[in-house]
Amino acid sequence: MELPDETAKLRRRETAVALQNAGYPVAERSLATLASRGDGPPFQKFGRIPLYTWGQALAWARAKLSAPRSSTSDIEG
């Protein structure tokens, strides 16, 4: 599946689907919870609708990824 253009504005559901297609298991509901806590990707409001810029959402997901590990006993970072 083709991923959106970096500047594309996506609704929350579309953002979750695009992140999943990019290999990041994020649910729409998780994005809503993260938005209320301030821990999620940046978004803008268009009226009552949150819109995510795809490039920023992808950068957020990449930043959450840990360094490669060879063992489950490696120190968490």
C-alpha positions in Angstrom: 0.0 0.0 0.0 1.2 3.5 -0.9 1.9 5.8 2.0 0.6 9.4 1.9 2.7 12.4 0.8 4.6 14.0 3.8 2.5 17.2 3.7 -0.9 15.3 3.5 -3.4 16.2 6.2 -5.1 13.1 7.6 -7.9 12.5 10.0 -7.2 10.4 13.1 -8.5 7.1 11.5 -6.5 7.7 8.3 -3.4 8.5 10.4 -3.7 5.2 12.3 -4.2 3.2 9.1 -1.2 4.9 7.4 1.0 4.3 10.5 -0.1 0.6 10.5 0.7 0.3 6.8 4.2 1.8 7.6 4.7 -0.9 10.2 3.8 1.0 13.4 0.9 -0.7 15.3 -1.1 2.3 16.4 -4.8 2.3 16.8 -7.1 5.2 16.2 -8.3 5.1 19.8 -4.7 5.2 21.0 -4.1 8.3 19.0 -7.1 9.9 20.7 -5.9 8.9 24.2 -2.4 10.2 23.4 -3.8 13.5 22.1 -5.6 14.0 25.4 -2.4 13.3 27.3 -0.1 15.3 25.0 2.0 12.3 24.2 1.0 11.7 20.6 2.0 13.2 17.3 1.3 16.9 16.8 -2.1 17.7 15.2 -4.2 20.7 14.2 -7.9 21.2 14.6 -10.2 22.0 11.6 -13.3 22.8 13.5 -13.8 19.8 15.8 -11.8 17.5 13.6 -8.1 16.7 14.5 -5.8 16.6 11.4 -2.4 15.1 11.5 0.4 16.0 9.0 1.7 12.7 7.7 5.4 13.6 7.9 5.0 14.7 11.5 3.1 11.6 12.5 5.6 9.3 10.9 8.5 11.2 12.6 6.7 10.8 15.9 6.4 7.0 15.4 10.0 6.7 14.3 11.2 8.6 17.4 9.3 6.1 19.7 11.2 3.1 18.2 14.0 1.7 20.3 17.5 1.0 19.2 18.1 -2.5 17.7 18.6 -5.2 20.3 20.0 -8.7 20.1 18.5 -9.8 23.5 15.5 -9.2 25.6 17.8 -8.7 28.5 19.4 -5.6 26.9 18.9 -2.5 29.1 15.7 -0.5 28.3 16.5 2.9 26.9 
